[in-house]
Amino acid sequence: MGECYSMNYGERMAAAEAVIAGGGGKLQTAVAIEADNIPTIIELGLHAKRCGATYAALVVPALGPCSPEQMVDYFAYLFQTIDMPFVLFNPQNRLQPTTFHKLCTFPQMRILKSPGRSAQNQALRAAAQNDVIVTDPTEADYLANMEDFGQPILFADPEPMLYQRPGYTPVNDYVSLYWQGKKKEAQKIYDSLAPKRKVYQKWVIENYYRGDMPVAAIKKICDLCGNLVGGAVRAPLRPLTPDREAELQADLQAADML
């Protein structure tokens, strides 16, 4: 959540290559090809395609081609030039349902990642066609989204990575139980994650929506929990202060995440 903006394009391409190769053909991957100009978006997209990525991922723009007509033309050009399956991320409900309906006519349009359970998201689901999936990435909403909308996948933010570890996969477990029809068992596991969601809300989401990229907290959680190496943040982002790191560690301990 924000790490790619402190990386140059060569580093991002190398990271994509490493993740795709590490998956050994068994891991579906969505490579962010966001850039500040269309030629670079295309370069990153064609690189992702050559490397064997499952999807190219792009954010619905806030500036530039934002009228319905120009947004359709913008994505149609990228879809057809790169020609691979796409995931679009829809922050702040930038994409209008009528525009999305038109984008769903392109075979490259496969998934819309659109946060929240708003009426706007319901309208986007209603506008979807040709098996294009609308997925709210919020783990805390997923059980309700499966029940209310049949949302088939959780194209999540970092929650599963931060909550789970080898031998302990509660998100995967409750999703599997739900689709097996074991809804009470799924609900019990879902409810058990409440303390972890509280940590995630405090250290990641609240910062994110203030415009304070939570990279330092995410990396420190990875380091403290020992599942993944988080490492240092890059300037101009700052690491957590010793007091904040101690506070985070105490919160993780209370939530049984260490």
Backbone as CSV, one residue per row, in Angstrom:
resi,resn,N_x,N_y,N_z,CA_x,CA_y,CA_z,C_x,C_y,C_z
1,MET,0.849,-1.191,0.000,0.000,0.000,0.000,0.884,1.240,0.000
2,GLY,1.358,1.608,-1.192,2.179,2.792,-1.327,3.642,2.525,-1.576
3,GLU,4.082,1.289,-1.466,5.511,0.996,-1.611,6.016,1.296,-3.012
4,CYS,5.199,1.041,-4.030,5.710,1.168,-5.400,6.090,2.606,-5.739
5,TYR,5.547,3.584,-5.017,5.837,4.974,-5.348,7.230,5.412,-4.918
6,SER,7.915,4.601,-4.110,9.296,4.907,-3.757,10.283,4.031,-4.527
7,MET,9.786,3.296,-5.530,10.630,2.412,-6.338,10.703,2.947,-7.757
8,ASN,11.855,2.776,-8.398,11.920,3.138,-9.813,11.329,2.004,-10.651
9,TYR,11.124,2.278,-11.926,10.424,1.308,-12.770,11.219,0.017,-12.936
10,GLY,12.549,0.126,-12.987,13.362,-1.080,-13.089,13.208,-1.975,-11.880
11,GLU,13.160,-1.377,-10.695,12.970,-2.152,-9.464,11.601,-2.804,-9.442
12,ARG,10.594,-2.085,-9.890,9.252,-2.661,-9.920,9.178,-3.839,-10.880
13,MET,9.825,-3.727,-12.029,9.823,-4.839,-12.975,10.591,-6.036,-12.417
14,ALA,11.706,-5.767,-11.737,12.471,-6.862,-11.130,11.658,-7.555,-10.036
15,ALA,10.921,-6.769,-9.256,10.078,-7.353,-8.210,8.991,-8.229,-8.829
16,ALA,8.379,-7.756,-9.909,7.350,-8.556,-10.585,7.938,-9.868,-11.091
17,GLU,9.111,-9.789,-11.689,9.760,-11.004,-12.188,10.003,-12.003,-11.061
18,ALA,10.482,-11.504,-9.923,10.807,-12.384,-8.793,9.560,-13.054,-8.231
19,VAL,8.468,-12.279,-8.066,7.242,-12.848,-7.506,6.638,-13.878,-8.451
20,ILE,6.590,-13.549,-9.729,6.001,-14.476,-10.702,6.833,-15.758,-10.784
21,ALA,8.154,-15.612,-10.830,9.014,-16.795,-10.880,8.889,-17.606,-9.598
22,GLY,8.806,-16.925,-8.454,8.685,-17.625,-7.184,7.403,-18.415,-7.071
23,GLY,6.352,-17.974,-7.777,5.085,-18.702,-7.759,5.130,-20.008,-8.516
24,GLY,6.131,-20.173,-9.364,6.297,-21.433,-10.083,5.113,-21.824,-10.940
25,GLY,4.375,-20.846,-11.433,3.217,-21.150,-12.259,1.978,-21.537,-11.482
26,LYS,2.062,-21.594,-10.139,0.918,-21.989,-9.308,0.233,-20.798,-8.651
27,LEU,0.847,-19.641,-8.714,0.340,-18.458,-8.013,-0.181,-17.449,-9.024
28,GLN,-1.453,-17.080,-8.899,-1.971,-16.004,-9.738,-1.409,-14.675,-9.250
29,THR,-1.030,-13.826,-10.172,-0.388,-12.559,-9.826,-1.052,-11.407,-10.568
30,ALA,-1.163,-10.280,-9.876,-1.642,-9.042,-10.488,-0.548,-8.001,-10.295
31,VAL,0.028,-7.538,-11.368,1.156,-6.612,-11.315,0.653,-5.187,-11.535
32,ALA,0.931,-4.315,-10.566,0.542,-2.910,-10.701,1.378,-2.259,-11.789
33,ILE,0.726,-1.690,-12.790,1.439,-1.042,-13.897,1.183,0.464,-13.906
34,GLU,0.783,0.990,-12.757,0.499,2.423,-12.626,1.755,3.240,-12.931
35,ALA,1.600,4.326,-13.676,2.701,5.244,-13.987,2.091,6.598,-14.312
36,ASP,2.961,7.609,-14.444,2.451,8.962,-14.687,2.344,9.302,-16.163
37,ASN,2.540,8.312,-17.040,2.372,8.557,-18.469,1.995,7.249,-19.156
38,ILE,1.277,7.374,-20.257,0.746,6.196,-20.940,1.850,5.312,-21.526
39,PRO,2.900,5.865,-22.150,3.949,4.967,-22.666,4.568,4.080,-21.591
40,THR,4.771,4.612,-20.382,5.354,3.796,-19.319,4.358,2.765,-18.819
41,ILE,3.077,3.128,-18.734,2.055,2.137,-18.376,2.110,0.968,-19.354
42,ILE,2.211,1.279,-20.631,2.268,0.218,-21.650,3.540,-0.612,-21.493
43,GLU,4.668,0.052,-21.245,5.927,-0.672,-21.050,5.828,-1.636,-19.870
44,LEU,5.278,-1.160,-18.753,5.130,-2.020,-17.575,4.140,-3.150,-17.840
45,GLY,3.074,-2.838,-18.565,2.078,-3.864,-18.865,2.620,-4.958,-19.774
46,LEU,3.340,-4.564,-20.821,3.912,-5.562,-21.726,4.974,-6.397,-21.021
47,HIS,5.700,-5.769,-20.097,6.671,-6.527,-19.308,5.964,-7.550,-18.429
48,ALA,4.879,-7.130,-17.747,4.114,-8.060,-16.910,3.584,-9.223,-17.744
49,LYS,3.126,-8.923,-18.938,2.603,-9.968,-19.821,3.712,-10.945,-20.210
50,ARG,4.879,-10.427,-20.578,5.996,-11.295,-20.961,6.434,-12.198,-19.803
51,CYS,6.355,-11.661,-18.583,6.786,-12.423,-17.405,5.790,-13.500,-16.997
52,GLY,4.583,-13.451,-17.533,3.585,-14.448,-17.196,2.630,-14.041,-16.093
53,ALA,2.483,-12.737,-15.834,1.518,-12.282,-14.840,0.106,-12.678,-15.267
54,THR,-0.740,-12.953,-14.297,-2.127,-13.290,-14.598,-2.908,-12.057,-15.009
55,TYR,-2.669,-10.940,-14.299,-3.398,-9.700,-14.526,-2.441,-8.509,-14.531
56,ALA,-2.818,-7.484,-15.271,-2.256,-6.152,-15.101,-3.243,-5.359,-14.254
57,ALA,-2.725,-4.553,-13.323,-3.589,-3.817,-12.392,-3.376,-2.321,-12.564
58,LEU,-4.478,-1.578,-12.680,-4.438,-0.132,-12.872,-5.473,0.546,-11.979
59,VAL,-5.171,1.760,-11.574,-6.098,2.570,-10.791,-6.956,3.402,-11.736
60,VAL,-8.242,3.497,-11.446,-9.114,4.413,-12.182,-8.614,5.834,-11.933
61,PRO,-8.302,6.601,-12.975,-7.619,7.890,-12.776,-8.501,8.938,-12.117
62,ALA,-7.850,9.777,-11.304,-8.524,10.930,-10.703,-8.340,12.178,-11.551
63,LEU,-7.281,12.208,-12.336,-6.974,13.320,-13.222,-6.838,12.790,-14.640
64,GLY,-6.825,13.700,-15.598,-6.655,13.270,-16.981,-7.974,12.842,-17.594
65,PRO,-8.022,11.646,-18.208,-9.222,11.214,-18.929,-10.311,10.736,-17.982
66,CYS,-11.059,11.684,-17.434,-12.040,11.325,-16.405,-13.485,11.446,-16.857
67,SER,-13.735,12.065,-18.002,-15.109,12.059,-18.485,-15.459,10.638,-18.902
68,PRO,-16.740,10.276,-18.870,-17.098,8.899,-19.229,-16.564,8.471,-20.595
69,GLU,-16.678,9.342,-21.598,-16.241,8.980,-22.937,-14.723,8.787,-22.991
70,GLN,-13.982,9.736,-22.389,-12.530,9.634,-22.450,-12.004,8.490,-21.600
71,MET,-12.689,8.189,-20.486,-12.233,7.076,-19.656,-12.398,5.756,-20.399
72,VAL,-13.504,5.585,-21.105,-13.677,4.372,-21.911,-12.584,4.289,-22.965
73,ASP,-12.316,5.404,-23.655,-11.276,5.403,-24.695,-9.901,5.111,-24.103
74,TYR,-9.628,5.662,-22.927,-8.339,5.474,-22.261,-8.108,3.999,-21.950
75,PHE,-9.067,3.377,-21.263,-8.891,1.980,-20.916,-8.959,1.080,-22.145
76,ALA,-9.806,1.401,-23.108,-9.880,0.584,-24.320,-8.526,0.570,-25.031
77,TYR,-7.867,1.710,-25.071,-6.551,1.784,-25.716,-5.535,0.920,-24.979
78,LEU,-5.529,1.003,-23.647,-4.584,0.199,-22.869,-4.922,-1.291,-22.943
79,PHE,-6.201,-1.619,-22.837,-6.619,-3.018,-22.938,-6.119,-3.625,-24.251
80,GLN,-6.368,-2.927,-25.345,-6.084,-3.488,-26.654,-4.592,-3.480,-26.970
81,THR,-3.864,-2.501,-26.421,-2.425,-2.430,-26.678,-1.675,-3.488,-25.880
82,ILE,-2.024,-3.652,-24.608,-1.333,-4.622,-23.750,-1.929,-6.017,-23.936
83,ASP,-3.237,-6.096,-24.082,-3.975,-7.326,-24.402,-3.682,-8.463,-23.433
84,MET,-4.041,-8.240,-22.175,-4.013,-9.285,-21.159,-5.125,-8.992,-20.171
85,PRO,-5.496,-9.906,-19.294,-6.558,-9.618,-18.321,-6.182,-8.465,-17.394
86,PHE,-7.168,-7.628,-17.089,-6.942,-6.438,-16.261,-7.776,-6.490,-14.986
87,VAL,-7.172,-5.944,-13.918,-7.863,-5.583,-12.688,-7.828,-4.063,-12.588
88,LEU,-8.971,-3.441,-12.371,-9.019,-2.002,-12.127,-9.355,-1.759,-10.661
89,PHE,-8.672,-0.799,-10.073,-8.929,-0.394,-8.687,-9.698,0.913,-8.715
90,ASN,-10.798,0.965,-7.969,-11.743,2.085,-8.026,-11.818,2.820,-6.685
91,PRO,-10.777,3.586,-6.314,-10.848,4.330,-5.050,-11.799,5.515,-5.170
92,GLN,-12.393,5.881,-4.054,-13.284,7.043,-3.987,-14.419,6.982,-5.013
93,ASN,-14.809,5.773,-5.407,-15.941,5.606,-6.335,-15.806,6.468,-7.578
94,ARG,-14.624,6.437,-8.196,-14.383,7.280,-9.372,-15.101,6.784,-10.618
95,LEU,-15.389,5.492,-10.671,-15.932,4.900,-11.882,-17.453,4.872,-11.832
96,GLN,-18.083,5.467,-12.812,-19.534,5.471,-12.881,-20.052,4.131,-13.410
97,PRO,-21.194,3.673,-12.917,-21.715,2.379,-13.380,-21.906,2.294,-14.891
98,THR,-22.360,3.373,-15.506,-22.553,3.320,-16.960,-21.225,3.162,-17.694
99,THR,-20.192,3.822,-17.194,-18.862,3.680,-17.787,-18.343,2.262,-17.590
100,PHE,-18.516,1.744,-16.380,-18.081,0.384,-16.084,-18.806,-0.625,-16.974
101,HIS,-20.090,-0.423,-17.183,-20.870,-1.322,-18.042,-20.242,-1.406,-19.436
102,LYS,-19.786,-0.268,-19.952,-19.143,-0.263,-21.278,-17.788,-0.958,-21.234
103,LEU,-17.037,-0.736,-20.153,-15.729,-1.385,-20.047,-15.857,-2.904,-19.998
104,CYS,-16.964,-3.382,-19.461,-17.173,-4.827,-19.362,-17.378,-5.488,-20.723
105,THR,-17.530,-4.701,-21.774,-17.651,-5.283,-23.117,-16.286,-5.696,-23.669
106,PHE,-15.206,-5.229,-23.038,-13.869,-5.588,-23.495,-13.431,-6.887,-22.816
107,PRO,-12.934,-7.848,-23.578,-12.572,-9.137,-22.975,-11.432,-9.042,-21.970
108,GLN,-10.639,-7.983,-22.048,-9.531,-7.829,-21.101,-9.992,-7.391,-19.716
109,MET,-11.183,-6.836,-19.601,-11.704,-6.363,-18.316,-12.237,-7.554,-17.530
110,ARG,-11.563,-7.893,-16.388,-11.939,-9.088,-15.656,-12.387,-8.830,-14.221
111,ILE,-11.736,-7.894,-13.516,-12.033,-7.679,-12.100,-12.026,-6.186,-11.811
112,LEU,-13.010,-5.735,-11.042,-13.021,-4.378,-10.505,-12.892,-4.476,-8.999
113,LYS,-11.829,-3.889,-8.466,-11.588,-3.852,-7.023,-12.117,-2.514,-6.521
114,SER,-13.244,-2.546,-5.813,-13.940,-1.317,-5.436,-14.308,-1.380,-3.954
115,PRO,-13.626,-0.603,-3.102,-13.817,-0.729,-1.649,-15.186,-0.254,-1.180
116,GLY,-15.704,-0.936,-0.166,-16.899,-0.454,0.523,-18.176,-1.156,0.113
117,ARG,-19.182,-1.020,0.990,-20.490,-1.618,0.754,-21.534,-0.530,0.480
118,SER,-21.122,0.473,-0.285,-21.987,1.607,-0.566,-23.007,1.264,-1.639
119,ALA,-23.988,2.149,-1.788,-24.954,2.001,-2.875,-24.255,2.071,-4.228
120,GLN,-23.161,2.858,-4.306,-22.400,2.955,-5.546,-21.824,1.588,-5.941
121,ASN,-21.317,0.855,-4.957,-20.784,-0.470,-5.267,-21.886,-1.428,-5.697
122,GLN,-23.046,-1.309,-5.086,-24.168,-2.144,-5.509,-24.557,-1.832,-6.950
123,ALA,-24.496,-0.545,-7.311,-24.801,-0.156,-8.686,-23.753,-0.695,-9.654
124,LEU,-22.491,-0.721,-9.227,-21.439,-1.282,-10.075,-21.652,-2.782,-10.279
125,ARG,-22.031,-3.484,-9.220,-22.317,-4.911,-9.362,-23.466,-5.141,-10.351
126,ALA,-24.474,-4.294,-10.263,-25.614,-4.431,-11.172,-25.218,-4.123,-12.613
127,ALA,-24.219,-3.258,-12.787,-23.794,-2.861,-14.127,-22.830,-3.855,-14.758
128,ALA,-22.262,-4.750,-13.949,-21.285,-5.708,-14.475,-21.939,-6.644,-15.489
129,GLN,-21.159,-7.056,-16.468,-21.619,-8.038,-17.447,-20.426,-8.859,-17.923
130,ASN,-20.722,-9.915,-18.657,-19.683,-10.773,-19.238,-18.767,-11.381,-18.173
131,ASP,-19.344,-11.715,-17.029,-18.632,-12.401,-15.942,-17.540,-11.566,-15.306
132,VAL,-17.577,-10.260,-15.485,-16.627,-9.388,-14.786,-17.021,-9.350,-13.309
133,ILE,-16.029,-9.495,-12.429,-16.254,-9.570,-10.984,-16.042,-8.203,-10.351
134,VAL,-16.960,-7.815,-9.460,-16.766,-6.647,-8.605,-16.452,-7.160,-7.207
135,THR,-15.292,-6.776,-6.685,-14.868,-7.274,-5.385,-14.492,-6.122,-4.460
136,ASP,-15.128,-6.105,-3.303,-14.734,-5.205,-2.221,-13.515,-5.839,-1.552
137,PRO,-12.360,-5.151,-1.499,-11.152,-5.779,-0.954,-11.098,-5.841,0.558
138,THR,-12.087,-5.303,1.254,-12.056,-5.227,2.706,-12.361,-6.586,3.322
139,GLU,-11.383,-7.172,4.011,-11.596,-8.492,4.600,-12.750,-8.483,5.589
140,ALA,-12.871,-7.403,6.389,-13.927,-7.348,7.402,-15.324,-7.404,6.790
141,ASP,-15.467,-7.031,5.530,-16.765,-7.044,4.851,-17.011,-8.313,4.055
142,TYR,-16.014,-9.181,3.970,-16.123,-10.258,2.978,-17.221,-11.260,3.294
143,LEU,-17.385,-11.639,4.544,-18.429,-12.609,4.864,-19.800,-12.063,4.467
144,ALA,-20.057,-10.783,4.786,-21.326,-10.168,4.392,-21.440,-10.045,2.879
145,ASN,-20.325,-9.756,2.207,-20.366,-9.635,0.749,-20.630,-10.980,0.076
146,MET,-20.104,-12.058,0.662,-20.430,-13.385,0.119,-21.916,-13.678,0.292
147,GLU,-22.429,-13.354,1.483,-23.824,-13.661,1.790,-24.787,-12.799,0.987
148,ASP,-24.493,-11.503,0.891,-25.443,-10.569,0.269,-25.318,-10.499,-1.245
149,PHE,-24.084,-10.637,-1.758,-23.857,-10.403,-3.182,-23.217,-11.589,-3.897
150,GLY,-22.909,-12.648,-3.152,-22.220,-13.768,-3.779,-20.830,-13.423,-4.265
151,GLN,-20.181,-12.449,-3.603,-18.850,-12.019,-4.051,-17.910,-13.227,-4.047
152,PRO,-17.396,-13.623,-5.215,-16.688,-14.911,-5.289,-15.247,-14.881,-4.811
153,ILE,-14.597,-13.707,-4.834,-13.193,-13.638,-4.435,-12.979,-12.436,-3.527
154,LEU,-11.953,-12.544,-2.693,-11.500,-11.423,-1.867,-10.178,-10.953,-2.443
155,PHE,-10.219,-9.921,-3.273,-8.990,-9.343,-3.825,-8.467,-8.366,-2.778
156,ALA,-7.838,-8.928,-1.757,-7.645,-8.224,-0.497,-6.498,-7.225,-0.531
157,ASP,-6.544,-6.316,0.435,-5.401,-5.513,0.802,-4.520,-6.395,1.708
158,PRO,-3.672,-5.875,2.602,-2.718,-6.751,3.291,-3.290,-7.638,4.399
159,GLU,-4.584,-7.571,4.690,-5.083,-8.283,5.874,-4.699,-9.767,5.921
160,PRO,-4.962,-10.569,4.877,-4.604,-11.994,4.993,-3.112,-12.200,5.235
161,MET,-2.287,-11.370,4.609,-0.838,-11.483,4.799,-0.444,-11.182,6.242
162,LEU,-1.145,-10.237,6.875,-0.789,-9.826,8.229,-1.433,-10.716,9.287
163,TYR,-2.598,-11.282,9.000,-3.303,-12.090,9.989,-2.822,-13.544,10.015
164,GLN,-2.382,-14.048,8.881,-2.141,-15.476,8.741,-0.642,-15.803,8.809
165,ARG,-0.373,-17.069,9.056,1.002,-17.569,9.066,0.943,-19.057,8.737
166,PRO,2.064,-19.665,8.429,2.032,-21.101,8.116,1.386,-21.907,9.240
167,GLY,0.405,-22.708,8.881,-0.309,-23.509,9.863,-1.471,-22.805,10.533
168,TYR,-1.664,-21.528,10.239,-2.769,-20.753,10.829,-3.314,-19.832,9.737
169,THR,-4.391,-20.270,9.098,-4.937,-19.549,7.940,-6.429,-19.289,8.133
170,PRO,-6.788,-18.445,9.102,-8.211,-18.278,9.428,-9.039,-17.673,8.298
171,VAL,-8.470,-16.742,7.525,-9.248,-16.150,6.426,-9.560,-17.223,5.393
172,ASN,-8.547,-17.951,4.985,-8.759,-19.042,4.044,-9.751,-20.064,4.600
173,ASP,-9.644,-20.332,5.897,-10.503,-21.358,6.493,-11.963,-20.942,6.501
174,TYR,-12.257,-19.690,6.916,-13.678,-19.326,6.986,-14.273,-19.159,5.596
175,VAL,-13.462,-18.735,4.630,-13.969,-18.652,3.255,-14.312,-20.053,2.740
176,SER,-13.404,-20.997,2.963,-13.654,-22.371,2.509,-14.892,-22.959,3.176
177,LEU,-15.029,-22.734,4.484,-16.196,-23.257,5.197,-17.488,-22.634,4.685
178,TYR,-17.451,-21.333,4.396,-18.658,-20.670,3.907,-19.115,-21.306,2.597
179,TRP,-18.182,-21.494,1.656,-18.574,-22.025,0.356,-18.938,-23.509,0.430
180,GLN,-18.564,-24.169,1.524,-19.018,-25.549,1.759,-20.402,-25.587,2.412
181,GLY,-20.967,-24.420,2.693,-22.270,-24.352,3.335,-22.222,-24.406,4.844
182,LYS,-21.033,-24.379,5.424,-20.876,-24.452,6.884,-20.776,-23.030,7.441
183,LYS,-21.893,-22.330,7.408,-21.881,-20.899,7.692,-21.646,-20.592,9.166
184,LYS,-22.152,-21.413,10.064,-21.929,-21.158,11.491,-20.458,-21.319,11.846
185,GLU,-19.824,-22.356,11.300,-18.402,-22.550,11.549,-17.591,-21.399,10.959
186,ALA,-17.997,-20.948,9.764,-17.311,-19.819,9.129,-17.451,-18.559,9.978
187,GLN,-18.651,-18.315,10.500,-18.892,-17.124,11.317,-18.037,-17.139,12.573
188,LYS,-17.871,-18.298,13.187,-17.080,-18.401,14.416,-15.622,-18.008,14.163
189,ILE,-15.056,-18.501,13.071,-13.669,-18.144,12.749,-13.578,-16.668,12.377
190,TYR,-14.526,-16.198,11.585,-14.566,-14.780,11.215,-14.584,-13.905,12.464
191,ASP,-15.434,-14.221,13.429,-15.549,-13.418,14.649,-14.247,-13.420,15.453
192,SER,-13.501,-14.510,15.377,-12.263,-14.611,16.157,-11.199,-13.626,15.699
193,LEU,-11.370,-13.057,14.513,-10.373,-12.127,13.972,-10.592,-10.684,14.419
194,ALA,-11.600,-10.435,15.245,-11.915,-9.057,15.655,-10.716,-8.330,16.272
195,PRO,-9.936,-8.938,17.178,-8.780,-8.208,17.729,-7.750,-7.844,16.673
196,LYS,-7.549,-8.711,15.691,-6.596,-8.426,14.623,-7.100,-7.291,13.739
197,ARG,-8.400,-7.283,13.484,-8.963,-6.189,12.679,-8.807,-4.851,13.391
198,LYS,-8.883,-4.855,14.698,-8.703,-3.618,15.460,-7.292,-3.071,15.261
199,VAL,-6.296,-3.946,15.293,-4.909,-3.531,15.039,-4.777,-2.987,13.619
200,TYR,-5.354,-3.714,12.659,-5.266,-3.299,11.254,-5.933,-1.938,11.041
201,GLN,-7.079,-1.737,11.661,-7.783,-0.464,11.526,-6.937,0.690,12.067
202,LYS,-6.341,0.478,13.228,-5.573,1.543,13.883,-4.295,1.876,13.126
203,TRP,-3.553,0.848,12.715,-2.208,1.069,12.199,-2.133,1.185,10.683
204,VAL,-3.145,0.693,9.991,-3.095,0.713,8.531,-4.191,1.597,7.948
205,ILE,-5.449,1.228,8.173,-6.545,1.884,7.469,-6.725,3.338,7.890
206,GLU,-6.712,3.626,9.190,-6.904,5.004,9.625,-5.810,5.905,9.072
207,ASN,-4.578,5.421,9.037,-3.492,6.202,8.457,-3.687,6.385,6.959
208,TYR,-4.062,5.300,6.285,-4.225,5.338,4.842,-5.243,6.398,4.425
209,TYR,-6.380,6.438,5.112,-7.416,7.389,4.727,-7.129,8.816,5.183
210,ARG,-6.118,8.988,6.015,-5.621,10.344,6.301,-4.601,10.791,5.275
211,GLY,-4.222,9.898,4.369,-3.187,10.223,3.399,-1.791,9.940,3.905
212,ASP,-1.678,9.240,5.032,-0.387,8.893,5.633,-0.110,7.429,5.289
213,MET,0.720,7.198,4.262,0.921,5.836,3.781,1.453,4.946,4.907
214,PRO,0.802,3.802,5.162,1.126,2.982,6.337,2.235,1.966,6.090
215,VAL,3.133,2.268,5.166,4.168,1.302,4.792,5.024,0.920,5.990
216,ALA,5.412,1.917,6.807,6.288,1.624,7.947,5.627,0.657,8.918
217,ALA,4.338,0.847,9.174,3.629,-0.044,10.090,3.492,-1.441,9.502
218,ILE,3.152,-1.531,8.224,3.003,-2.845,7.588,4.325,-3.601,7.631
219,LYS,5.425,-2.913,7.292,6.727,-3.572,7.313,7.105,-4.029,8.727
220,LYS,6.809,-3.194,9.709,7.166,-3.552,11.080,6.318,-4.717,11.577
221,ILE,5.049,-4.754,11.209,4.218,-5.908,11.570,4.809,-7.181,10.978
222,CYS,5.218,-7.126,9.703,5.834,-8.297,9.080,7.076,-8.727,9.847
223,ASP,7.916,-7.771,10.195,9.152,-8.096,10.919,8.852,-8.686,12.297
224,LEU,7.933,-8.056,13.030,7.649,-8.511,14.387,6.954,-9.871,14.409
225,CYS,6.077,-10.100,13.449,5.355,-11.375,13.421,6.216,-12.509,12.882
226,GLY,7.261,-12.171,12.125,8.216,-13.166,11.681,7.812,-13.988,10.487
227,ASN,6.697,-13.649,9.818,6.283,-14.419,8.651,6.999,-13.973,7.388
228,LEU,7.195,-12.684,7.274,7.833,-12.082,6.106,8.830,-11.040,6.593
229,VAL,9.820,-10.737,5.756,10.762,-9.675,6.072,10.196,-8.361,5.542
230,GLY,9.938,-7.424,6.452,9.444,-6.126,6.031,10.574,-5.211,5.583
231,GLY,11.562,-5.070,6.449,12.705,-4.229,6.102,12.439,-2.755,6.307
232,ALA,13.351,-1.947,5.809,13.308,-0.501,6.004,12.385,0.170,5.003
233,VAL,11.840,1.308,5.398,11.101,2.146,4.452,12.080,3.057,3.739
234,ARG,11.667,3.580,2.613,12.509,4.482,1.834,12.071,5.922,2.042
235,ALA,13.044,6.813,2.020,12.748,8.243,2.081,11.863,8.631,0.905
236,PRO,10.927,9.560,1.122,10.749,10.411,2.294,9.881,9.811,3.403
237,LEU,9.418,8.564,3.231,8.689,7.925,4.326,9.634,7.697,5.497
238,ARG,9.074,7.739,6.707,9.883,7.600,7.911,9.543,6.315,8.635
239,PRO,10.538,5.686,9.277,10.243,4.511,10.099,9.472,4.914,11.349
240,LEU,8.885,3.948,12.012,8.223,4.220,13.281,9.254,4.670,14.324
241,THR,8.852,5.593,15.164,9.720,5.975,16.280,9.779,4.820,17.280
242,PRO,10.777,4.788,18.156,10.829,3.714,19.159,9.562,3.617,20.001
243,ASP,8.988,4.764,20.365,7.758,4.724,21.161,6.605,4.111,20.368
244,ARG,6.487,4.485,19.094,5.413,3.941,18.263,5.630,2.451,17.986
245,GLU,6.879,2.065,17.804,7.157,0.652,17.598,6.779,-0.163,18.839
246,ALA,7.080,0.362,20.021,6.710,-0.331,21.257,5.193,-0.414,21.397
247,GLU,4.503,0.656,21.013,3.037,0.653,21.054,2.464,-0.382,20.098
248,LEU,3.022,-0.454,18.894,2.569,-1.446,17.921,2.816,-2.856,18.434
249,GLN,3.983,-3.096,19.008,4.290,-4.421,19.521,3.314,-4.826,20.629
250,ALA,2.962,-3.877,21.481,1.994,-4.172,22.541,0.620,-4.502,21.957
251,ASP,0.222,-3.765,20.924,-1.066,-4.042,20.284,-1.069,-5.411,19.615
252,LEU,0.029,-5.758,18.970,0.138,-7.080,18.336,0.078,-8.192,19.377
253,GLN,0.740,-7.966,20.498,0.729,-8.948,21.573,-0.687,-9.151,22.107
254,ALA,-1.402,-8.050,22.299,-2.764,-8.131,22.825,-3.703,-8.844,21.849
255,ALA,-3.406,-8.734,20.571,-4.247,-9.364,19.558,-3.775,-10.773,19.193
256,ASP,-2.806,-11.293,19.933,-2.264,-12.633,19.701,-1.731,-12.780,18.280
257,MET,-1.005,-11.740,17.820,-0.434,-11.775,16.487,1.065,-12.040,16.509
258,LEU,1.658,-12.186,17.678,3.095,-12.456,17.784,3.337,-13.929,18.113
